[in-house]
C-alpha cells in the first residue's frame, strides 16, 4: 500500500504536472499539443464539475475519437 500523499510533498521538483500548470515559458501551442498527445493515449477520463452547496462531482467518461 503506498504512503499517503501530503500537500507538502507536491511541488514542481517532484511532480511535473505542478510545474506544467505554472509554465509560462513554453509556447501555448506546444502546451496544447503536449496535452492532446497525453489525452490521445487514454481510453477513459474524468469529467469534474463543481456543484454549489455540494462540492466537486466527478464521473468517468469514455474519450471520444474523431
CHARMM internal coordinates of N, CA and C (Angstrom, degrees):
IC EDIT
DIST 1 N 1 CA 1.4573
DIST 1 CA 1 C 1.5265
ANGL 1 N 1 CA 1 C 108.10
DIST 1 C 2 N 1.3310
ANGL 1 CA 1 C 2 N 119.12
DIHE 1 N 1 CA 1 C 2 N 128.00
DIST 2 N 2 CA 1.4603
ANGL 1 C 2 N 2 CA 120.19
DIHE 1 CA 1 C 2 N 2 CA 179.39
DIST 2 CA 2 C 1.5252
ANGL 2 N 2 CA 2 C 111.95
DIHE 1 C 2 N 2 CA 2 C -68.45
DIST 2 C 3 N 1.3161
ANGL 2 CA 2 C 3 N 114.66
DIHE 2 N 2 CA 2 C 3 N 155.84
DIST 3 N 3 CA 1.4569
ANGL 2 C 3 N 3 CA 120.46
DIHE 2 CA 2 C 3 N 3 CA 177.37
DIST 3 CA 3 C 1.5273
ANGL 3 N 3 CA 3 C 109.58
DIHE 2 C 3 N 3 CA 3 C -70.21
DIST 3 C 4 N 1.3384
ANGL 3 CA 3 C 4 N 118.51
DIHE 3 N 3 CA 3 C 4 N 147.98
DIST 4 N 4 CA 1.4644
ANGL 3 C 4 N 4 CA 120.92
DIHE 3 CA 3 C 4 N 4 CA 177.39
DIST 4 CA 4 C 1.5272
ANGL 4 N 4 CA 4 C 110.65
DIHE 3 C 4 N 4 CA 4 C -61.29
DIST 4 C 5 N 1.3152
ANGL 4 CA 4 C 5 N 116.45
DIHE 4 N 4 CA 4 C 5 N 141.20
DIST 5 N 5 CA 1.4628
ANGL 4 C 5 N 5 CA 122.20
DIHE 4 CA 4 C 5 N 5 CA 179.83
DIST 5 CA 5 C 1.5145
ANGL 5 N 5 CA 5 C 109.22
DIHE 4 C 5 N 5 CA 5 C -86.59
DIST 5 C 6 N 1.3184
ANGL 5 CA 5 C 6 N 116.21
DIHE 5 N 5 CA 5 C 6 N 130.35
DIST 6 N 6 CA 1.4576
ANGL 5 C 6 N 6 CA 121.59
DIHE 5 CA 5 C 6 N 6 CA 178.00
DIST 6 CA 6 C 1.5272
ANGL 6 N 6 CA 6 C 108.85
DIHE 5 C 6 N 6 CA 6 C -106.16
DIST 6 C 7 N 1.3182
ANGL 6 CA 6 C 7 N 116.70
DIHE 6 N 6 CA 6 C 7 N 149.34
DIST 7 N 7 CA 1.4640
ANGL 6 C 7 N 7 CA 121.18
DIHE 6 CA 6 C 7 N 7 CA -179.49
DIST 7 CA 7 C 1.5239
ANGL 7 N 7 CA 7 C 111.31
DIHE 6 C 7 N 7 CA 7 C -58.12
DIST 7 C 8 N 1.3193
ANGL 7 CA 7 C 8 N 117.46
DIHE 7 N 7 CA 7 C 8 N -32.51
DIST 8 N 8 CA 1.4653
ANGL 7 C 8 N 8 CA 120.29
DIHE 7 CA 7 C 8 N 8 CA -179.55
DIST 8 CA 8 C 1.5263
ANGL 8 N 8 CA 8 C 112.78
DIHE 7 C 8 N 8 CA 8 C -68.70
DIST 8 C 9 N 1.3400
ANGL 8 CA 8 C 9 N 117.42
DIHE 8 N 8 CA 8 C 9 N -17.37
DIST 9 N 9 CA 1.4635
ANGL 8 C 9 N 9 CA 121.14
DIHE 8 CA 8 C 9 N 9 CA 178.78
DIST 9 CA 9 C 1.5214
ANGL 9 N 9 CA 9 C 112.39
DIHE 8 C 9 N 9 CA 9 C -84.17
DIST 9 C 10 N 1.3207
ANGL 9 CA 9 C 10 N 118.40
DIHE 9 N 9 CA 9 C 10 N -15.57
DIST 10 N 10 CA 1.4656
ANGL 9 C 10 N 10 CA 121.73
DIHE 9 CA 9 C 10 N 10 CA -175.68
DIST 10 CA 10 C 1.5237
ANGL 10 N 10 CA 10 C 109.23
DIHE 9 C 10 N 10 CA 10 C -97.04
DIST 10 C 11 N 1.3136
ANGL 10 CA 10 C 11 N 114.93
DIHE 10 N 10 CA 10 C 11 N 112.89
DIST 11 N 11 CA 1.4564
ANGL 10 C 11 N 11 CA 121.40
DIHE 10 CA 10 C 11 N 11 CA 176.81
DIST 11 CA 11 C 1.5241
ANGL 11 N 11 CA 11 C 107.48
DIHE 10 C 11 N 11 CA 11 C -151.66
DIST 11 C 12 N 1.3214
ANGL 11 CA 11 C 12 N 116.76
DIHE 11 N 11 CA 11 C 12 N 172.28
DIST 12 N 12 CA 1.4536
ANGL 11 C 12 N 12 CA 119.91
DIHE 11 CA 11 C 12 N 12 CA -174.83
DIST 12 CA 12 C 1.5202
ANGL 12 N 12 CA 12 C 112.94
DIHE 11 C 12 N 12 CA 12 C -63.79
DIST 12 C 13 N 1.3321
ANGL 12 CA 12 C 13 N 118.04
DIHE 12 N 12 CA 12 C 13 N -23.04
DIST 13 N 13 CA 1.4605
ANGL 12 C 13 N 13 CA 119.88
DIHE 12 CA 12 C 13 N 13 CA 179.97
DIST 13 CA 13 C 1.5198
ANGL 13 N 13 CA 13 C 111.84
DIHE 12 C 13 N 13 CA 13 C -78.70
DIST 13 C 14 N 1.3140
ANGL 13 CA 13 C 14 N 118.62
DIHE 13 N 13 CA 13 C 14 N -24.43
DIST 14 N 14 CA 1.4563
ANGL 13 C 14 N 14 CA 121.55
DIHE 13 CA 13 C 14 N 14 CA -177.28
DIST 14 CA 14 C 1.5262
ANGL 14 N 14 CA 14 C 113.18
DIHE 13 C 14 N 14 CA 14 C -109.02
DIST 14 C 15 N 1.3151
ANGL 14 CA 14 C 15 N 118.43
DIHE 14 N 14 CA 14 C 15 N -17.59
DIST 15 N 15 CA 1.4637
ANGL 14 C 15 N 15 CA 122.13
DIHE 14 CA 14 C 15 N 15 CA -177.51
DIST 15 CA 15 C 1.5267
ANGL 15 N 15 CA 15 C 109.28
DIHE 14 C 15 N 15 CA 15 C -133.85
DIST 15 C 16 N 1.3340
ANGL 15 CA 15 C 16 N 118.03
DIHE 15 N 15 CA 15 C 16 N 106.57
DIST 16 N 16 CA 1.4651
ANGL 15 C 16 N 16 CA 119.88
DIHE 15 CA 15 C 16 N 16 CA -177.24
DIST 16 CA 16 C 1.5254
ANGL 16 N 16 CA 16 C 113.87
DIHE 15 C 16 N 16 CA 16 C -62.79
DIST 16 C 17 N 1.3307
ANGL 16 CA 16 C 17 N 118.40
DIHE 16 N 16 CA 16 C 17 N -25.08
DIST 17 N 17 CA 1.4658
ANGL 16 C 17 N 17 CA 118.70
DIHE 16 CA 16 C 17 N 17 CA 178.89
DIST 17 CA 17 C 1.5143
ANGL 17 N 17 CA 17 C 111.51
DIHE 16 C 17 N 17 CA 17 C -68.15
DIST 17 C 18 N 1.3291
ANGL 17 CA 17 C 18 N 117.79
DIHE 17 N 17 CA 17 C 18 N -30.37
DIST 18 N 18 CA 1.4584
ANGL 17 C 18 N 18 CA 120.90
DIHE 17 CA 17 C 18 N 18 CA 176.78
DIST 18 CA 18 C 1.5242
ANGL 18 N 18 CA 18 C 109.27
DIHE 17 C 18 N 18 CA 18 C -67.76
DIST 18 C 19 N 1.3202
ANGL 18 CA 18 C 19 N 116.54
DIHE 18 N 18 CA 18 C 19 N -43.34
DIST 19 N 19 CA 1.4677
ANGL 18 C 19 N 19 CA 120.46
DIHE 18 CA 18 C 19 N 19 CA 178.55
DIST 19 CA 19 C 1.5281
ANGL 19 N 19 CA 19 C 110.57
DIHE 18 C 19 N 19 CA 19 C -62.33
DIST 19 C 20 N 1.3280
ANGL 19 CA 19 C 20 N 117.06
DIHE 19 N 19 CA 19 C 20 N -39.61
DIST 20 N 20 CA 1.4718
ANGL 19 C 20 N 20 CA 120.38
DIHE 19 CA 19 C 20 N 20 CA -178.85
DIST 20 CA 20 C 1.5228
ANGL 20 N 20 CA 20 C 112.19
DIHE 19 C 20 N 20 CA 20 C -66.14
DIST 20 C 21 N 1.3199
ANGL 20 CA 20 C 21 N 118.02
DIHE 20 N 20 CA 20 C 21 N -31.27
DIST 21 N 21 CA 1.4636
ANGL 20 C 21 N 21 CA 120.49
DIHE 20 CA 20 C 21 N 21 CA 179.89
DIST 21 CA 21 C 1.5189
ANGL 21 N 21 CA 21 C 111.73
DIHE 20 C 21 N 21 CA 21 C -64.00
DIST 21 C 22 N 1.3141
ANGL 21 CA 21 C 22 N 117.61
DIHE 21 N 21 CA 21 C 22 N -31.81
DIST 22 N 22 CA 1.4647
ANGL 21 C 22 N 22 CA 122.14
DIHE 21 CA 21 C 22 N 22 CA -175.26
DIST 22 CA 22 C 1.5260
ANGL 22 N 22 CA 22 C 111.91
DIHE 21 C 22 N 22 CA 22 C -108.33
DIST 22 C 23 N 1.3229
ANGL 22 CA 22 C 23 N 117.60
DIHE 22 N 22 CA 22 C 23 N 14.23
DIST 23 N 23 CA 1.4599
ANGL 22 C 23 N 23 CA 121.70
DIHE 22 CA 22 C 23 N 23 CA -178.79
DIST 23 CA 23 C 1.5225
ANGL 23 N 23 CA 23 C 110.28
DIHE 22 C 23 N 23 CA 23 C -77.90
DIST 23 C 24 N 1.3408
ANGL 23 CA 23 C 24 N 116.56
DIHE 23 N 23 CA 23 C 24 N 111.56
DIST 24 N 24 CA 1.4630
ANGL 23 C 24 N 24 CA 119.74
DIHE 23 CA 23 C 24 N 24 CA 177.51
DIST 24 CA 24 C 1.5241
ANGL 24 N 24 CA 24 C 111.65
DIHE 23 C 24 N 24 CA 24 C -113.00
DIST 24 C 25 N 1.3479
ANGL 24 CA 24 C 25 N 116.72
DIHE 24 N 24 CA 24 C 25 N 8.05
DIST 25 N 25 CA 1.4557
ANGL 24 C 25 N 25 CA 120.36
DIHE 24 CA 24 C 25 N 25 CA 179.24
DIST 25 CA 25 C 1.5292
ANGL 25 N 25 CA 25 C 112.08
DIHE 24 C 25 N 25 CA 25 C -95.49
DIST 25 C 26 N 1.3309
ANGL 25 CA 25 C 26 N 117.08
DIHE 25 N 25 CA 25 C 26 N -32.38
DIST 26 N 26 CA 1.4590
ANGL 25 C 26 N 26 CA 121.50
DIHE 25 CA 25 C 26 N 26 CA 178.86
DIST 26 CA 26 C 1.5253
ANGL 26 N 26 CA 26 C 109.05
DIHE 25 C 26 N 26 CA 26 C -77.35
DIST 26 C 27 N 1.3434
ANGL 26 CA 26 C 27 N 117.69
DIHE 26 N 26 CA 26 C 27 N 132.96
DIST 27 N 27 CA 1.4672
ANGL 26 C 27 N 27 CA 119.96
DIHE 26 CA 26 C 27 N 27 CA 179.44
DIST 27 CA 27 C 1.5367
ANGL 27 N 27 CA 27 C 111.61
DIHE 26 C 27 N 27 CA 27 C -58.17
DIST 27 C 28 N 1.3313
ANGL 27 CA 27 C 28 N 116.24
DIHE 27 N 27 CA 27 C 28 N 144.46
DIST 28 N 28 CA 1.4745
ANGL 27 C 28 N 28 CA 121.14
DIHE 27 CA 27 C 28 N 28 CA -178.42
DIST 28 CA 28 C 1.5194
ANGL 28 N 28 CA 28 C 111.47
DIHE 27 C 28 N 28 CA 28 C -57.46
DIST 28 C 29 N 1.3212
ANGL 28 CA 28 C 29 N 118.01
DIHE 28 N 28 CA 28 C 29 N -38.27
DIST 29 N 29 CA 1.4685
ANGL 28 C 29 N 29 CA 121.48
DIHE 28 CA 28 C 29 N 29 CA -179.92
DIST 29 CA 29 C 1.5246
ANGL 29 N 29 CA 29 C 109.84
DIHE 28 C 29 N 29 CA 29 C -58.36
DIST 29 C 30 N 1.3223
ANGL 29 CA 29 C 30 N 117.36
DIHE 29 N 29 CA 29 C 30 N -44.20
DIST 30 N 30 CA 1.4620
ANGL 29 C 30 N 30 CA 120.72
DIHE 29 CA 29 C 30 N 30 CA 179.37
DIST 30 CA 30 C 1.5269
ANGL 30 N 30 CA 30 C 110.83
DIHE 29 C 30 N 30 CA 30 C -68.15
DIST 30 C 31 N 1.3327
ANGL 30 CA 30 C 31 N 118.06
DIHE 30 N 30 CA 30 C 31 N -38.47
DIST 31 N 31 CA 1.4632
ANGL 30 C 31 N 31 CA 120.78
DIHE 30 CA 30 C 31 N 31 CA 177.56
DIST 31 CA 31 C 1.5229
ANGL 31 N 31 CA 31 C 110.56
DIHE 30 C 31 N 31 CA 31 C -62.09
DIST 31 C 32 N 1.3244
ANGL 31 CA 31 C 32 N 117.07
DIHE 31 N 31 CA 31 C 32 N -42.73
DIST 32 N 32 CA 1.4668
ANGL 31 C 32 N 32 CA 121.03
DIHE 31 CA 31 C 32 N 32 CA 179.40
DIST 32 CA 32 C 1.5203
ANGL 32 N 32 CA 32 C 110.49
DIHE 31 C 32 N 32 CA 32 C -66.14
DIST 32 C 33 N 1.3503
ANGL 32 CA 32 C 33 N 116.99
DIHE 32 N 32 CA 32 C 33 N -42.28
DIST 33 N 33 CA 1.4682
ANGL 32 C 33 N 33 CA 120.15
DIHE 32 CA 32 C 33 N 33 CA 177.62
DIST 33 CA 33 C 1.5273
ANGL 33 N 33 CA 33 C 111.14
DIHE 32 C 33 N 33 CA 33 C -61.29
DIST 33 C 34 N 1.3406
ANGL 33 CA 33 C 34 N 117.16
DIHE 33 N 33 CA 33 C 34 N -41.44
DIST 34 N 34 CA 1.4635
ANGL 33 C 34 N 34 CA 121.06
DIHE 33 CA 33 C 34 N 34 CA 177.54
DIST 34 CA 34 C 1.5234
ANGL 34 N 34 CA 34 C 111.06
DIHE 33 C 34 N 34 CA 34 C -62.96
DIST 34 C 35 N 1.3316
ANGL 34 CA 34 C 35 N 116.23
DIHE 34 N 34 CA 34 C 35 N -40.25
DIST 35 N 35 CA 1.4664
ANGL 34 C 35 N 35 CA 120.45
DIHE 34 CA 34 C 35 N 35 CA 178.23
DIST 35 CA 35 C 1.5304
ANGL 35 N 35 CA 35 C 110.95
DIHE 34 C 35 N 35 CA 35 C -61.70
DIST 35 C 36 N 1.3412
ANGL 35 CA 35 C 36 N 116.54
DIHE 35 N 35 CA 35 C 36 N -47.71
DIST 36 N 36 CA 1.4634
ANGL 35 C 36 N 36 CA 119.24
DIHE 35 CA 35 C 36 N 36 CA -179.81
DIST 36 CA 36 C 1.5206
ANGL 36 N 36 CA 36 C 111.62
DIHE 35 C 36 N 36 CA 36 C -64.96
DIST 36 C 37 N 1.3301
ANGL 36 CA 36 C 37 N 117.98
DIHE 36 N 36 CA 36 C 37 N -34.00
DIST 37 N 37 CA 1.4560
ANGL 36 C 37 N 37 CA 120.98
DIHE 36 CA 36 C 37 N 37 CA 177.84
DIST 37 CA 37 C 1.5288
ANGL 37 N 37 CA 37 C 109.91
DIHE 36 C 37 N 37 CA 37 C -63.19
DIST 37 C 38 N 1.3211
ANGL 37 CA 37 C 38 N 116.73
DIHE 37 N 37 CA 37 C 38 N -39.32
DIST 38 N 38 CA 1.4633
ANGL 37 C 38 N 38 CA 121.16
DIHE 37 CA 37 C 38 N 38 CA 177.95
DIST 38 CA 38 C 1.5248
ANGL 38 N 38 CA 38 C 110.99
DIHE 37 C 38 N 38 CA 38 C -68.12
DIST 38 C 39 N 1.3236
ANGL 38 CA 38 C 39 N 116.95
DIHE 38 N 38 CA 38 C 39 N -46.76
DIST 39 N 39 CA 1.4672
ANGL 38 C 39 N 39 CA 121.53
DIHE 38 CA 38 C 39 N 39 CA -176.70
DIST 39 CA 39 C 1.5288
ANGL 39 N 39 CA 39 C 111.50
DIHE 38 C 39 N 39 CA 39 C -67.15
DIST 39 C 40 N 1.3223
ANGL 39 CA 39 C 40 N 117.66
DIHE 39 N 39 CA 39 C 40 N -34.90
DIST 40 N 40 CA 1.4639
ANGL 39 C 40 N 40 CA 120.36
DIHE 39 CA 39 C 40 N 40 CA -179.14
DIST 40 CA 40 C 1.5241
ANGL 40 N 40 CA 40 C 112.48
DIHE 39 C 40 N 40 CA 40 C -61.40
DIST 40 C 41 N 1.3251
ANGL 40 CA 40 C 41 N 117.79
DIHE 40 N 40 CA 40 C 41 N -22.55
DIST 41 N 41 CA 1.4522
ANGL 40 C 41 N 41 CA 120.71
DIHE 40 CA 40 C 41 N 41 CA 178.79
DIST 41 CA 41 C 1.5175
ANGL 41 N 41 CA 41 C 114.10
DIHE 40 C 41 N 41 CA 41 C -87.94
DIST 41 C 42 N 1.3237
ANGL 41 CA 41 C 42 N 117.52
DIHE 41 N 41 CA 41 C 42 N 0.99
DIST 42 N 42 CA 1.4657
ANGL 41 C 42 N 42 CA 121.39
DIHE 41 CA 41 C 42 N 42 CA -176.87
DIST 42 CA 42 C 1.5274
ANGL 42 N 42 CA 42 C 111.64
DIHE 41 C 42 N 42 CA 42 C -101.59
DIST 42 C 43 N 1.3297
ANGL 42 CA 42 C 43 N 115.24
DIHE 42 N 42 CA 42 C 43 N 153.51
DIST 43 N 43 CA 1.4557
ANGL 42 C 43 N 43 CA 120.75
DIHE 42 CA 42 C 43 N 43 CA 175.83
DIST 43 CA 43 C 1.5205
ANGL 43 N 43 CA 43 C 111.24
DIHE 42 C 43 N 43 CA 43 C -108.22
DIST 43 C 44 N 1.3287
ANGL 43 CA 43 C 44 N 116.58
DIHE 43 N 43 CA 43 C 44 N -29.17
DIST 44 N 44 CA 1.4625
ANGL 43 C 44 N 44 CA 121.83
DIHE 43 CA 43 C 44 N 44 CA -177.36
DIST 44 CA 44 C 1.5214
ANGL 44 N 44 CA 44 C 108.80
DIHE 43 C 44 N 44 CA 44 C -134.25
DIST 44 C 45 N 1.3252
ANGL 44 CA 44 C 45 N 116.15
DIHE 44 N 44 CA 44 C 45 N 142.50
DIST 45 N 45 CA 1.4579
ANGL 44 C 45 N 45 CA 121.41
DIHE 44 CA 44 C 45 N 45 CA 176.99
DIST 45 CA 45 C 1.5211
ANGL 45 N 45 CA 45 C 109.75
DIHE 44 C 45 N 45 CA 45 C -135.58
DIST 45 C 46 N 1.3234
ANGL 45 CA 45 C 46 N 116.67
DIHE 45 N 45 CA 45 C 46 N 175.94
DIST 46 N 46 CA 1.4593
ANGL 45 C 46 N 46 CA 122.02
DIHE 45 CA 45 C 46 N 46 CA 177.71
DIST 46 CA 46 C 1.5148
ANGL 46 N 46 CA 46 C 109.24
DIHE 45 C 46 N 46 CA 46 C -113.88
DIST 46 C 47 N 1.3146
ANGL 46 CA 46 C 47 N 116.03
DIHE 46 N 46 CA 46 C 47 N 130.35
DIST 47 N 47 CA 1.4532
ANGL 46 C 47 N 47 CA 121.77
DIHE 46 CA 46 C 47 N 47 CA 170.65
DIST 47 CA 47 C 1.5228
ANGL 47 N 47 CA 47 C 105.83
DIHE 46 C 47 N 47 CA 47 C -99.61
DIST 47 C 48 N 1.3172
ANGL 47 CA 47 C 48 N 116.02
DIHE 47 N 47 CA 47 C 48 N 119.78
DIST 48 N 48 CA 1.4637
ANGL 47 C 48 N 48 CA 120.59
DIHE 47 CA 47 C 48 N 48 CA -177.20
DIST 48 CA 48 C 1.5161
ANGL 48 N 48 CA 48 C 109.40
DIHE 47 C 48 N 48 CA 48 C -116.94
DIST 48 C 49 N 1.3137
ANGL 48 CA 48 C 49 N 116.35
DIHE 48 N 48 CA 48 C 49 N 130.86
DIST 49 N 49 CA 1.4616
ANGL 48 C 49 N 49 CA 122.07
DIHE 48 CA 48 C 49 N 49 CA 176.62
DIST 49 CA 49 C 1.5246
ANGL 49 N 49 CA 49 C 108.46
DIHE 48 C 49 N 49 CA 49 C -125.50
DIST 49 C 50 N 1.3057
ANGL 49 CA 49 C 50 N 115.89
DIHE 49 N 49 CA 49 C 50 N 162.01
DIST 50 N 50 CA 1.4587
ANGL 49 C 50 N 50 CA 121.25
DIHE 49 CA 49 C 50 N 50 CA 179.13
DIST 50 CA 50 C 1.5181
ANGL 50 N 50 CA 50 C 108.07
DIHE 49 C 50 N 50 CA 50 C -112.73
DIST 50 C 51 N 1.3173
ANGL 50 CA 50 C 51 N 116.34
DIHE 50 N 50 CA 50 C 51 N 116.10
DIST 51 N 51 CA 1.4658
ANGL 50 C 51 N 51 CA 121.75
DIHE 50 CA 50 C 51 N 51 CA 178.72
DIST 51 CA 51 C 1.5142
ANGL 51 N 51 CA 51 C 109.73
DIHE 50 C 51 N 51 CA 51 C -98.27
DIST 51 C 52 N 1.3120
ANGL 51 CA 51 C 52 N 116.20
DIHE 51 N 51 CA 51 C 52 N 129.36
DIST 52 N 52 CA 1.4598
ANGL 51 C 52 N 52 CA 119.05
DIHE 51 CA 51 C 52 N 52 CA -179.65
DIST 52 CA 52 C 1.5267
ANGL 52 N 52 CA 52 C 109.87
DIHE 51 C 52 N 52 CA 52 C -64.42
DIST 52 C 53 N 1.2982
ANGL 52 CA 52 C 53 N 115.88
DIHE 52 N 52 CA 52 C 53 N 136.38
DIST 53 N 53 CA 1.4550
ANGL 52 C 53 N 53 CA 121.55
DIHE 52 CA 52 C 53 N 53 CA -179.51
DIST 53 CA 53 C 1.5155
ANGL 53 N 53 CA 53 C 114.26
DIHE 52 C 53 N 53 CA 53 C 80.68
DIST 53 C 54 N 1.3386
ANGL 53 CA 53 C 54 N 117.72
DIHE 53 N 53 CA 53 C 54 N -11.66
DIST 54 N 54 CA 1.4643
ANGL 53 C 54 N 54 CA 121.17
DIHE 53 CA 53 C 54 N 54 CA -179.25
DIST 54 CA 54 C 1.5216
ANGL 54 N 54 CA 54 C 110.66
DIHE 53 C 54 N 54 CA 54 C -115.91
DIST 54 C 55 N 1.3157
ANGL 54 CA 54 C 55 N 116.50
DIHE 54 N 54 CA 54 C 55 N -48.67
DIST 55 N 55 CA 1.4612
ANGL 54 C 55 N 55 CA 121.38
DIHE 54 CA 54 C 55 N 55 CA -176.89
DIST 55 CA 55 C 1.5164
ANGL 55 N 55 CA 55 C 110.48
DIHE 54 C 55 N 55 CA 55 C 113.50
DIST 55 C 56 N 1.3313
ANGL 55 CA 55 C 56 N 116.87
DIHE 55 N 55 CA 55 C 56 N -163.16
DIST 56 N 56 CA 1.4646
ANGL 55 C 56 N 56 CA 119.85
DIHE 55 CA 55 C 56 N 56 CA -178.54
DIST 56 CA 56 C 1.5249
ANGL 56 N 56 CA 56 C 111.94
DIHE 55 C 56 N 56 CA 56 C -69.75
DIST 56 C 57 N 1.3329
ANGL 56 CA 56 C 57 N 114.39
DIHE 56 N 56 CA 56 C 57 N 139.06
DIST 57 N 57 CA 1.4632
ANGL 56 C 57 N 57 CA 121.90
DIHE 56 CA 56 C 57 N 57 CA 177.16
DIST 57 CA 57 C 1.5222
ANGL 57 N 57 CA 57 C 106.41
DIHE 56 C 57 N 57 CA 57 C -129.94
DIST 57 C 58 N 1.3402
ANGL 57 CA 57 C 58 N 117.70
DIHE 57 N 57 CA 57 C 58 N 127.22
DIST 58 N 58 CA 1.4610
ANGL 57 C 58 N 58 CA 121.90
DIHE 57 CA 57 C 58 N 58 CA -178.27
DIST 58 CA 58 C 1.5103
ANGL 58 N 58 CA 58 C 110.14
DIHE 57 C 58 N 58 CA 58 C -123.06
DIST 58 C 59 N 1.3176
ANGL 58 CA 58 C 59 N 115.70
DIHE 58 N 58 CA 58 C 59 N 147.09
DIST 59 N 59 CA 1.4565
ANGL 58 C 59 N 59 CA 121.97
DIHE 58 CA 58 C 59 N 59 CA 175.53
DIST 59 CA 59 C 1.5200
ANGL 59 N 59 CA 59 C 109.13
DIHE 58 C 59 N 59 CA 59 C -141.42
DIST 59 C 60 N 1.3128
ANGL 59 CA 59 C 60 N 116.49
DIHE 59 N 59 CA 59 C 60 N 142.40
DIST 60 N 60 CA 1.4743
ANGL 59 C 60 N 60 CA 120.30
DIHE 59 CA 59 C 60 N 60 CA 179.92
DIST 60 CA 60 C 1.5224
ANGL 60 N 60 CA 60 C 109.21
DIHE 59 C 60 N 60 CA 60 C -77.11
DIST 60 C 61 N 1.3151
ANGL 60 CA 60 C 61 N 114.91
DIHE 60 N 60 CA 60 C 61 N 145.20
DIST 61 N 61 CA 1.4605
ANGL 60 C 61 N 61 CA 121.19
DIHE 60 CA 60 C 61 N 61 CA 179.72
DIST 61 CA 61 C 1.5084
ANGL 61 N 61 CA 61 C 109.12
DIHE 60 C 61 N 61 CA 61 C -142.93
DIST 61 C 62 N 1.3072
ANGL 61 CA 61 C 62 N 116.64
DIHE 61 N 61 CA 61 C 62 N 144.93
DIST 62 N 62 CA 1.4596
ANGL 61 C 62 N 62 CA 121.05
DIHE 61 CA 61 C 62 N 62 CA 175.47
DIST 62 CA 62 C 1.5281
ANGL 62 N 62 CA 62 C 109.21
DIHE 61 C 62 N 62 CA 62 C -72.02
DIST 62 C 63 N 1.3140
ANGL 62 CA 62 C 63 N 116.59
DIHE 62 N 62 CA 62 C 63 N 144.57
DIST 63 N 63 CA 1.4564
ANGL 62 C 63 N 63 CA 121.69
DIHE 62 CA 62 C 63 N 63 CA 177.77
DIST 63 CA 63 C 1.5198
ANGL 63 N 63 CA 63 C 108.20
DIHE 62 C 63 N 63 CA 63 C -78.45
DIST 63 C 64 N 1.3287
ANGL 63 CA 63 C 64 N 117.05
DIHE 63 N 63 CA 63 C 64 N 126.16
DIST 64 N 64 CA 1.4636
ANGL 63 C 64 N 64 CA 121.66
DIHE 63 CA 63 C 64 N 64 CA 178.41
DIST 64 CA 64 C 1.5119
ANGL 64 N 64 CA 64 C 109.99
DIHE 63 C 64 N 64 CA 64 C -81.37
DIST 64 C 65 N 1.3072
ANGL 64 CA 64 C 65 N 117.53
DIHE 64 N 64 CA 64 C 65 N 133.72
DIST 65 N 65 CA 1.4609
ANGL 64 C 65 N 65 CA 122.87
DIHE 64 CA 64 C 65 N 65 CA 177.75
DIST 65 CA 65 C 1.5163
ANGL 65 N 65 CA 65 C 109.02
DIHE 64 C 65 N 65 CA 65 C -107.16
DIST 65 C 66 N 1.3229
ANGL 65 CA 65 C 66 N 114.90
DIHE 65 N 65 CA 65 C 66 N 146.56
DIST 66 N 66 CA 1.4824
ANGL 65 C 66 N 66 CA 119.58
DIHE 65 CA 65 C 66 N 66 CA 179.83
DIST 66 CA 66 C 1.5041
ANGL 66 N 66 CA 66 C 110.88
DIHE 65 C 66 N 66 CA 66 C -73.69
END
COOR INIT
IC SEED 1 N 1 CA 1 C
IC BUILD
